[in-house]
Structures are given as C-alpha cells and as structure tokens.
Amino acid sequence: MADPNQHPDPARWWRHRRRLAYWAMSALTLMALAGATGQIRADAVPLLQTIAWVFGIVVVAYYGNNAAEALANKGPTR
C-alpha cells in the first residue's frame, strides 16, 4: 500500500491532460468550421457556446499549467 502522506506523481497524468487538451482544440476547430459554413442550427447555439467555454477552459488550463511548471523549473535568476 502506498504511503498516504506521499503526493501523487503529476507526470503520470500529463499524457492524459495533453490528449484531453488536443481533443478540446480539435472540437473547438470543428465547431468554428461548422459555424463558419452555416451548419449549426440556431436552437443549438446556446449548447454549443457552453461546450466551447468548457473546452476553452480545458485548453487554457493545460497551457497555463505548462507555463507555471516551466517557470517553476526555471528557478530564481540573479
């Protein structure tokens, strides 16, 4: 049994986070293309707008975590 005081390994889940972010970016691109070509019905717009916000948050969180980790690994500069 693992030590309950030990923190989980964050690198273990990066592959899944990256895959989720790429799926979200793909879905946002497809929704933008569908909207630009007029494939979306007017009554579906509120649902798709909510989904776009959620996918946008996923992408921003992924890249924000990458930036925060890069800054943390950079260390203090003197």
DSSP file (Angstrom, degrees, kcal/mol; ACC not computed):
  #  RESIDUE AA STRUCTURE BP1 BP2  ACC     N-H-->O    O-->H-N    N-H-->O    O-->H-N    TCO  KAPPA ALPHA  PHI   PSI    X-CA   Y-CA   Z-CA
    1    1 A M              0   0    0      0, 0.0     2,-0.1     0, 0.0     0, 0.0   0.000 360.0 360.0 360.0 140.7    0.0    0.0    0.0
    2    2 A A        -     0   0    0      1,-0.1     3,-0.0     2,-0.1     0, 0.0  -0.346 360.0 -96.4 -73.6 153.8    1.3    3.5   -0.9
    3    3 A D    >   -     0   0    0      1,-0.2     3,-1.4     4,-0.1    -1,-0.1  -0.574  27.5-146.3 -69.2 123.0    2.2    6.0    1.8
    4    4 A P  T 3  S+     0   0    0      0, 0.0    -1,-0.2     0, 0.0    -2,-0.1   0.719  97.2  58.0 -67.6 -18.2   -0.9    8.3    2.3
    5    5 A N  T 3  S+     0   0    0      2,-0.1     2,-0.3    -3,-0.0    -2,-0.1   0.593  85.7  97.9 -84.9 -10.7    1.4   11.2    3.1
    6    6 A Q  S <  S-     0   0    0     -3,-1.4    -4,-0.0     1,-0.1     0, 0.0  -0.611  75.9-126.1 -81.8 135.8    3.1   10.9   -0.3
    7    7 A H        -     0   0    0     -2,-0.3    -4,-0.1     1,-0.1    -2,-0.1  -0.488  30.9-102.0 -77.2 148.7    1.9   13.2   -3.0
    8    8 A P        -     0   0    0      0, 0.0    -1,-0.1     0, 0.0     3,-0.1  -0.332  38.0-102.0 -69.1 155.3    0.8   11.7   -6.4
    9    9 A D    >   -     0   0    0      1,-0.2     3,-1.1     2,-0.1     4,-0.4  -0.680  28.5-162.1 -78.8 111.9    3.2   11.9   -9.3
   10   10 A P  G >  S+     0   0    0      0, 0.0     3,-1.0     0, 0.0     4,-0.4   0.796  86.3  64.7 -68.5 -26.1    1.9   14.7  -11.5
   11   11 A A  G >  S+     0   0    0      1,-0.2     3,-0.8     2,-0.2     4,-0.5   0.740  88.3  71.5 -67.7 -20.6    3.9   13.5  -14.5
   12   12 A R  G <  S+     0   0    0     -3,-1.1    -1,-0.2     1,-0.2     3,-0.2   0.831 103.5  39.0 -63.0 -32.3    1.8   10.3  -14.5
   13   13 A W  G <> S+     0   0    0     -3,-1.0     4,-2.2    -4,-0.4    -1,-0.2   0.409  86.3  95.2-101.5   1.6   -1.2   12.2  -15.8
   14   14 A W  H <> S+     0   0    0     -3,-0.8     4,-2.9    -4,-0.4     5,-0.2   0.869  82.2  56.1 -64.7 -35.7    0.4   14.6  -18.3
   15   15 A R  H  > S+     0   0    0     -4,-0.5     4,-2.2    -3,-0.2    -1,-0.2   0.917 110.6  45.0 -61.5 -41.0   -0.3   12.3  -21.3
   16   16 A H  H  > S+     0   0    0     -4,-0.2     4,-2.5     2,-0.2    -2,-0.2   0.889 113.2  49.8 -69.6 -40.1   -4.0   12.2  -20.4
   17   17 A R  H  X S+     0   0    0     -4,-2.2     4,-2.4     2,-0.2    -2,-0.2   0.910 111.7  48.9 -64.5 -41.2   -4.1   16.0  -19.9
   18   18 A R  H  X S+     0   0    0     -4,-2.9     4,-2.4     2,-0.2    -2,-0.2   0.922 111.7  48.9 -64.1 -43.6   -2.3   16.6  -23.2
   19   19 A R  H  X S+     0   0    0     -4,-2.2     4,-2.4    -5,-0.2    -2,-0.2   0.910 111.4  49.9 -62.5 -42.3   -4.7   14.2  -25.0
   20   20 A L  H  X S+     0   0    0     -4,-2.5     4,-2.2     1,-0.2    -1,-0.2   0.904 110.9  49.4 -63.2 -41.7   -7.7   16.0  -23.4
   21   21 A A  H  X S+     0   0    0     -4,-2.4     4,-2.4     2,-0.2    -2,-0.2   0.899 111.2  49.0 -65.9 -39.9   -6.4   19.4  -24.5
   22   22 A Y  H  X S+     0   0    0     -4,-2.4     4,-2.3     2,-0.2    -2,-0.2   0.891 111.0  50.0 -67.9 -38.4   -5.8   18.2  -28.1
   23   23 A W  H  X S+     0   0    0     -4,-2.4     4,-2.5     2,-0.2    -2,-0.2   0.909 111.3  49.6 -63.4 -40.6   -9.3   16.8  -28.3
   24   24 A A  H  X S+     0   0    0     -4,-2.2     4,-2.5     2,-0.2    -2,-0.2   0.909 110.9  48.6 -65.5 -41.9  -10.8   20.0  -27.0
   25   25 A M  H  X S+     0   0    0     -4,-2.4     4,-2.2     2,-0.2    -1,-0.2   0.895 111.9  50.0 -65.1 -38.4   -8.8   22.1  -29.5
   26   26 A S  H  X S+     0   0    0     -4,-2.3     4,-2.5     2,-0.2    -2,-0.2   0.924 111.2  48.3 -64.2 -43.9  -10.0   19.7  -32.3
   27   27 A A  H  X S+     0   0    0     -4,-2.5     4,-2.5     1,-0.2    -2,-0.2   0.900 111.1  50.5 -64.3 -40.7  -13.6   20.1  -31.2
   28   28 A L  H  X S+     0   0    0     -4,-2.5     4,-2.3     2,-0.2    -1,-0.2   0.898 110.8  49.6 -63.2 -40.0  -13.3   23.9  -31.0
   29   29 A T  H  X S+     0   0    0     -4,-2.2     4,-2.4     2,-0.2    -2,-0.2   0.924 111.8  47.8 -64.8 -44.1  -11.9   23.9  -34.5
   30   30 A L  H  X S+     0   0    0     -4,-2.5     4,-2.5     1,-0.2    -2,-0.2   0.893 112.0  49.7 -64.6 -39.2  -14.6   21.7  -35.9
   31   31 A M  H  X S+     0   0    0     -4,-2.5     4,-2.3     2,-0.2    -1,-0.2   0.894 110.9  50.0 -66.5 -38.0  -17.3   23.8  -34.2
   32   32 A A  H  X S+     0   0    0     -4,-2.3     4,-2.3     2,-0.2    -2,-0.2   0.912 112.1  47.5 -65.3 -41.7  -15.8   27.0  -35.6
   33   33 A L  H  X S+     0   0    0     -4,-2.4     4,-1.7     2,-0.2    -2,-0.2   0.909 112.1  49.5 -65.0 -41.7  -15.7   25.5  -39.1
   34   34 A A  H  <>S+     0   0    0     -4,-2.5     5,-2.8     1,-0.2     6,-0.6   0.891 112.9  47.6 -64.4 -38.6  -19.3   24.3  -38.7
   35   35 A G  H ><5S+     0   0    0     -4,-2.3     3,-0.6     1,-0.2    -2,-0.2   0.877 110.5  51.5 -68.6 -37.4  -20.3   27.8  -37.6
   36   36 A A  H 3<5S+     0   0    0     -4,-2.3    -1,-0.2     1,-0.2    -2,-0.2   0.813 112.7  45.2 -70.2 -29.3  -18.5   29.5  -40.4
   37   37 A T  T 3<5S-     0   0    0     -4,-1.7    -1,-0.2    -5,-0.2    -2,-0.2   0.436 115.2-112.7 -95.3   1.4  -20.1   27.3  -43.0
   38   38 A G  T < 5S+     0   0    0     -3,-0.6    -3,-0.2    -4,-0.4    -4,-0.1   0.763  75.0 132.1  79.2  25.7  -23.6   27.7  -41.6
   39   39 A Q      < +     0   0    0     -5,-2.8     2,-0.5    -6,-0.2    -4,-0.2   0.524  47.2  89.3 -86.1  -6.6  -24.0   24.0  -40.4
   40   40 A I  S    S-     0   0    0     -6,-0.6     2,-0.1    -5,-0.1     5,-0.1  -0.796  73.8-132.4-100.4 130.0  -25.3   24.9  -36.9
   41   41 A R    >   -     0   0    0     -2,-0.5     3,-1.1     1,-0.1     4,-0.4  -0.452  21.3-119.3 -75.2 153.1  -29.0   25.4  -36.3
   42   42 A A  G >  S+     0   0    0      1,-0.3     3,-0.9     2,-0.2    -1,-0.1   0.820 111.2  56.6 -64.7 -32.9  -30.0   28.5  -34.3
   43   43 A D  G 3  S+     0   0    0      1,-0.2     4,-0.3     2,-0.1    -1,-0.3   0.635 103.9  54.9 -77.0 -11.2  -31.5   26.5  -31.4
   44   44 A A  G <> S+     0   0    0     -3,-1.1     4,-2.4     1,-0.1    -1,-0.2   0.514  82.5  90.5 -94.0  -6.4  -28.2   24.6  -30.9
   45   45 A V  H <> S+     0   0    0     -3,-0.9     4,-2.5    -4,-0.4     5,-0.2   0.900  82.8  51.4 -62.1 -44.8  -26.1   27.7  -30.4
   46   46 A P  H  > S+     0   0    0      0, 0.0     4,-1.9     0, 0.0    -1,-0.2   0.912 112.8  46.5 -61.0 -39.8  -26.5   28.1  -26.6
   47   47 A L  H  > S+     0   0    0     -4,-0.3     4,-2.3     2,-0.2    -2,-0.2   0.939 114.5  46.3 -65.1 -46.4  -25.5   24.4  -26.0
   48   48 A L  H  X S+     0   0    0     -4,-2.4     4,-2.2     1,-0.2    -1,-0.2   0.826 109.6  55.0 -67.3 -31.0  -22.5   24.7  -28.4
   49   49 A Q  H  X S+     0   0    0     -4,-2.5     4,-2.0    -5,-0.2    -1,-0.2   0.910 109.2  47.4 -66.9 -41.3  -21.5   28.0  -26.8
   50   50 A T  H  X S+     0   0    0     -4,-1.9     4,-2.1    -5,-0.2    -2,-0.2   0.916 112.2  49.5 -64.6 -43.1  -21.4   26.4  -23.4
   51   51 A I  H  X S+     0   0    0     -4,-2.3     4,-2.7     1,-0.2     5,-0.2   0.893 109.0  53.3 -62.7 -39.2  -19.4   23.4  -24.7
   52   52 A A  H  X S+     0   0    0     -4,-2.2     4,-2.4     1,-0.2    -1,-0.2   0.889 107.7  50.6 -63.8 -39.2  -17.0   25.9  -26.3
   53   53 A W  H  X S+     0   0    0     -4,-2.0     4,-2.2     2,-0.2    -1,-0.2   0.919 111.7  47.8 -63.2 -43.1  -16.4   27.6  -23.0
   54   54 A V  H  X S+     0   0    0     -4,-2.1     4,-2.0     2,-0.2    -2,-0.2   0.934 113.6  46.3 -64.5 -46.1  -15.7   24.3  -21.3
   55   55 A F  H  X S+     0   0    0     -4,-2.7     4,-2.2     1,-0.2    -1,-0.2   0.877 111.0  53.8 -64.7 -36.4  -13.3   23.2  -24.0
   56   56 A G  H  X S+     0   0    0     -4,-2.4     4,-2.6    -5,-0.2    -1,-0.2   0.893 107.1  50.7 -63.4 -39.5  -11.7   26.6  -23.9
   57   57 A I  H  X S+     0   0    0     -4,-2.2     4,-2.6     2,-0.2    -1,-0.2   0.894 108.4  52.9 -64.9 -39.4  -11.1   26.3  -20.1
   58   58 A V  H  X S+     0   0    0     -4,-2.0     4,-2.1     2,-0.2    -2,-0.2   0.928 112.1  44.9 -60.7 -45.7   -9.6   22.9  -20.6
   59   59 A V  H  X S+     0   0    0     -4,-2.2     4,-2.4     2,-0.2     5,-0.3   0.924 114.3  47.8 -66.7 -44.8   -7.1   24.3  -23.2
   60   60 A V  H  X S+     0   0    0     -4,-2.6     4,-2.5     1,-0.2    -2,-0.2   0.895 111.9  50.8 -64.7 -39.3   -6.2   27.3  -21.1
   61   61 A A  H  X S+     0   0    0     -4,-2.6     4,-2.4    -5,-0.2    -1,-0.2   0.907 110.2  49.9 -64.6 -41.1   -5.7   25.2  -18.0
   62   62 A Y  H  X S+     0   0    0     -4,-2.1     4,-2.0    -5,-0.2    -2,-0.2   0.957 116.3  39.8 -62.5 -50.9   -3.4   22.8  -19.9
   63   63 A Y  H  X S+     0   0    0     -4,-2.4     4,-2.2     1,-0.2    -1,-0.2   0.837 114.2  54.9 -71.2 -30.7   -1.2   25.6  -21.3
   64   64 A G  H  X S+     0   0    0     -4,-2.5     4,-2.5    -5,-0.3    -1,-0.2   0.908 108.5  48.3 -65.3 -41.4   -1.4   27.5  -18.0
   65   65 A N  H  X S+     0   0    0     -4,-2.4     4,-2.4     2,-0.2    -2,-0.2   0.893 110.7  51.5 -64.8 -39.4   -0.1   24.5  -16.1
   66   66 A N  H  X S+     0   0    0     -4,-2.0     4,-2.2     2,-0.2    -2,-0.2   0.917 111.7  46.8 -62.5 -42.2    2.7   24.1  -18.7
   67   67 A A  H  X S+     0   0    0     -4,-2.2     4,-2.3     2,-0.2    -2,-0.2   0.911 112.3  49.6 -66.9 -41.8    3.7   27.7  -18.3
   68   68 A A  H  X S+     0   0    0     -4,-2.5     4,-2.1     1,-0.2    -2,-0.2   0.901 112.1  48.1 -64.4 -39.9    3.6   27.5  -14.5
   69   69 A E  H  X S+     0   0    0     -4,-2.4     4,-2.2     2,-0.2    -1,-0.2   0.894 110.4  51.7 -67.6 -39.0    5.7   24.4  -14.5
   70   70 A A  H  X S+     0   0    0     -4,-2.2     4,-1.1     1,-0.2    -2,-0.2   0.905 111.9  46.4 -64.0 -40.5    8.2   25.9  -16.9
   71   71 A L  H  X S+     0   0    0     -4,-2.3     4,-0.9     1,-0.2    -2,-0.2   0.872 111.7  51.4 -68.9 -36.1    8.6   29.0  -14.6
   72   72 A A  H  < S+     0   0    0     -4,-2.1     3,-0.3     1,-0.2    -2,-0.2   0.869 111.6  47.0 -68.3 -36.0    8.9   26.8  -11.5
   73   73 A N  H  < S+     0   0    0     -4,-2.2    -1,-0.2     1,-0.2    -2,-0.2   0.693  99.6  69.6 -78.0 -18.5   11.7   24.7  -13.1
   74   74 A K  H  < S-     0   0    0     -4,-1.1    -1,-0.2    -5,-0.2    -2,-0.2   0.869  90.5-159.5 -68.0 -36.0   13.5   27.8  -14.3
   75   75 A G     <  -     0   0    0     -4,-0.9     2,-0.1    -3,-0.3    -1,-0.1  -0.056  33.2 -36.6  81.3 173.6   14.4   28.8  -10.8
   76   76 A P        -     0   0    0      0, 0.0     2,-0.5     0, 0.0    -4,-0.0  -0.444  55.6-145.0 -72.5 142.4   15.5   32.1   -9.4
   77   77 A T              0   0    0     -2,-0.1    -2,-0.1     1,-0.1    -3,-0.0  -0.918 360.0 360.0-109.5 134.4   17.6   34.3  -11.6
   78   78 A R              0   0    0     -2,-0.5    -1,-0.1     0, 0.0     0, 0.0   0.326 360.0 360.0-132.1 360.0   20.2   36.5  -10.1
